[in-house]
Amino acid sequence: MNTFSCYSASIVFGVTYNVLHLVYIALFSSSLFGLIIAFNTIDKTQVEHRMGDKVSSKGVYMFLLLTGISLIVAWLPDIIKSLVSGRSLELIEVYTTQITYVLDMEIIAPTALICLSELKKRSSVGYILLPLLLTVCTIVGIMLPIQTIFQIKVGISLPIGAIVTKIGTFIVLALFALYFNLKFYKNIR
């Protein structure tokens, strides 16, 4: 999913019903179908030809593997803890569920692992998914510190452990994503 699809999915499915609900639906629908249409218009043979083995970097492979695993490791303990205690997730606020957990564990993490598999096979699907994932990871890494600052300014208390383990992990992944994204676009013939 691209950044707009992820964001719009989080608000259309997670935010309490309000006067902007139809705007959320339109945003999600247009971004999701726009992504599908864009994906289908790509000449996959041309992508394979232009990329060759430009993305055979062990660093990219390691990044995708760590991204796939870290997204699951970041959120799964919270879910298991809430299930064991029989209580709702912490910091759920106006959301019906932690949509970030769903998007990260159900869509982004598997996409990273599928992209890794496809890149190893030199498949055009891997070459198409890679810049999408790298861009999403970069934007999340930029967005999280800004969101954290605003949350702290309005009095939302965040445990230091969450800041270090969750936000820190995403910032480090974002820096690598930015590096690999720049390298990816530089290597296109």
C-alpha positions as CSV (number, residue, x, y, z in Angstrom):
1,M,0.0,0.0,0.0
2,N,1.2,3.5,-0.6
3,T,1.3,6.1,2.1
4,F,-2.1,7.6,1.2
5,S,-3.8,4.2,1.2
6,C,-2.3,3.4,4.7
7,Y,-3.3,6.8,6.1
8,S,-6.8,6.8,4.7
9,A,-7.3,3.2,5.8
10,S,-6.4,4.1,9.3
11,I,-8.8,7.0,9.5
12,V,-11.7,5.3,7.6
13,F,-11.6,2.2,9.7
14,G,-10.3,3.5,13.0
15,V,-11.5,6.9,13.8
16,T,-14.8,7.4,15.6
17,Y,-17.6,8.4,13.2
18,N,-17.7,12.1,12.5
19,V,-18.7,14.7,9.9
20,L,-15.7,13.9,7.7
21,H,-16.6,10.3,7.3
22,L,-17.6,10.6,3.6
23,V,-14.3,12.4,3.0
24,Y,-12.4,9.5,4.6
25,I,-14.3,7.0,2.4
26,A,-13.5,9.0,-0.7
27,L,-9.8,9.3,0.2
28,F,-9.5,5.6,0.9
29,S,-11.4,4.5,-2.2
30,S,-9.5,6.8,-4.5
31,S,-6.1,6.0,-3.1
32,L,-6.7,2.3,-3.1
33,F,-8.1,2.0,-6.6
34,G,-5.5,4.6,-7.8
35,L,-2.8,2.3,-6.5
36,I,-4.3,-0.8,-8.2
37,I,-4.7,1.0,-11.5
38,A,-1.1,2.4,-11.3
39,F,0.2,-1.1,-10.5
40,N,-1.5,-2.6,-13.5
41,T,-0.3,0.0,-15.9
42,I,3.4,-0.7,-15.2
43,D,5.1,-2.6,-17.9
44,K,6.6,-5.4,-15.8
45,T,8.9,-6.6,-18.6
46,Q,10.3,-3.2,-19.0
47,V,10.9,-3.0,-15.2
48,E,12.8,-6.2,-15.2
49,H,14.9,-5.1,-18.2
50,R,15.7,-1.7,-16.6
51,M,16.6,-3.1,-13.2
52,G,18.7,-6.2,-14.2
53,D,20.5,-7.1,-11.0
54,K,20.8,-3.6,-9.6
55,V,19.0,-4.6,-6.4
56,S,21.0,-7.6,-5.5
57,S,22.2,-5.9,-2.4
58,K,22.4,-7.9,0.8
59,G,21.7,-4.6,2.6
60,V,18.3,-4.3,0.9
61,Y,17.5,-8.0,1.6
62,M,18.4,-7.5,5.3
63,F,16.4,-4.3,5.5
64,L,13.3,-6.0,4.1
65,L,13.7,-9.0,6.4
66,L,14.2,-6.7,9.5
67,T,11.3,-4.5,8.5
68,G,9.0,-7.5,8.1
69,I,10.0,-9.0,11.4
70,S,10.3,-5.7,13.4
71,L,6.7,-4.6,12.5
72,I,5.4,-7.9,14.0
73,V,7.7,-7.8,17.0
74,A,6.8,-4.1,17.7
75,W,3.1,-4.7,18.0
76,L,2.5,-8.4,18.8
77,P,3.6,-8.1,22.5
78,D,1.0,-5.4,23.1
79,I,-1.8,-7.5,21.6
80,I,-0.7,-10.6,23.5
81,K,-0.5,-8.6,26.8
82,S,-4.1,-7.2,26.2
83,L,-5.5,-10.6,25.4
84,V,-3.9,-12.2,28.5
85,S,-5.1,-9.4,30.8
86,G,-8.5,-9.3,29.1
87,R,-8.2,-5.5,28.7
88,S,-8.2,-3.2,25.8
89,L,-5.0,-2.0,24.2
90,E,-3.3,1.0,25.8
91,L,-3.4,4.4,24.2
92,I,-6.4,3.4,22.0
93,E,-8.1,6.9,22.5
94,V,-10.8,7.6,19.8
95,Y,-10.0,4.6,17.7
96,T,-12.0,1.4,17.6
97,T,-8.8,-0.7,17.4
98,Q,-5.1,0.0,16.9
99,I,-5.3,0.3,13.1
100,T,-1.6,0.8,12.9
101,Y,-1.1,-2.7,14.3
102,V,-3.4,-4.1,11.7
103,L,-1.8,-2.3,8.8
104,D,1.7,-3.0,9.9
105,M,1.3,-6.7,10.8
106,E,-1.3,-7.6,8.1
107,I,-0.1,-5.6,5.1
108,I,3.3,-3.9,5.4
109,A,5.2,-6.7,7.1
110,P,4.0,-9.4,4.7
111,T,4.6,-7.1,1.7
112,A,8.2,-6.6,2.9
113,L,8.7,-10.3,3.1
114,I,7.0,-10.9,-0.3
115,C,9.1,-8.1,-1.8
116,L,12.3,-9.8,-0.5
117,S,11.2,-13.1,-2.0
118,E,10.4,-11.5,-5.3
119,L,13.6,-9.6,-5.5
120,K,15.6,-12.7,-4.9
121,K,13.8,-14.2,-7.9
122,R,14.5,-11.0,-9.9
123,S,10.8,-10.6,-10.4
124,S,9.3,-7.3,-11.5
125,V,6.9,-7.4,-8.6
126,G,9.8,-7.1,-6.2
127,Y,11.2,-4.1,-8.2
128,I,7.8,-2.4,-8.1
129,L,7.1,-3.1,-4.4
130,L,10.5,-2.0,-3.2
131,P,10.3,1.8,-3.8
132,L,6.7,1.8,-2.4
133,L,7.9,0.2,0.8
134,L,11.0,2.3,1.1
135,T,8.9,5.5,0.6
136,V,6.3,4.4,3.2
137,C,9.1,3.6,5.7
138,T,10.8,6.9,5.1
139,I,7.6,8.9,5.6
140,V,6.7,7.0,8.8
141,G,10.2,7.7,10.1
142,I,9.7,11.4,9.5
143,M,6.2,11.5,10.8
144,L,6.7,9.6,14.1
145,P,9.1,12.1,15.8
146,I,6.8,15.0,14.8
147,Q,3.7,13.1,16.1
148,T,5.6,12.3,19.3
149,I,6.5,15.9,19.9
150,F,2.9,17.0,19.4
151,Q,1.6,14.2,21.7
152,I,4.0,15.2,24.5
153,K,3.1,18.9,24.0
154,V,-0.6,18.2,24.6
155,G,0.1,16.1,27.7
156,I,-0.1,12.6,26.3
157,S,2.4,10.6,28.4
158,L,4.4,8.0,26.5
159,P,6.4,5.4,28.3
160,I,10.2,5.9,27.6
161,G,10.3,2.2,26.6
162,A,7.8,2.8,23.9
163,I,9.7,5.8,22.7
164,V,13.0,4.0,22.5
165,T,11.8,0.6,21.2
166,K,9.0,1.6,18.9
167,I,9.8,5.1,17.7
168,G,13.5,4.6,17.7
169,T,13.2,1.4,15.7
170,F,11.1,3.2,13.0
171,I,13.5,6.1,12.8
172,V,16.4,3.8,12.2
173,L,14.5,1.8,9.6
174,A,13.5,5.1,7.9
175,L,17.1,6.2,7.6
176,F,18.0,3.0,5.9
177,A,14.9,3.2,3.8
178,L,15.9,6.7,2.6
179,Y,19.4,5.5,1.8
180,F,18.2,2.5,-0.2
181,N,15.4,4.5,-1.9
182,L,18.0,7.0,-3.2
183,K,20.3,4.2,-4.3
184,F,17.4,2.4,-6.0
185,Y,16.4,5.4,-8.1
186,K,20.0,6.2,-8.9
187,N,20.5,2.7,-10.3
188,I,17.6,2.7,-12.7
189,R,18.7,2.6,-16.3
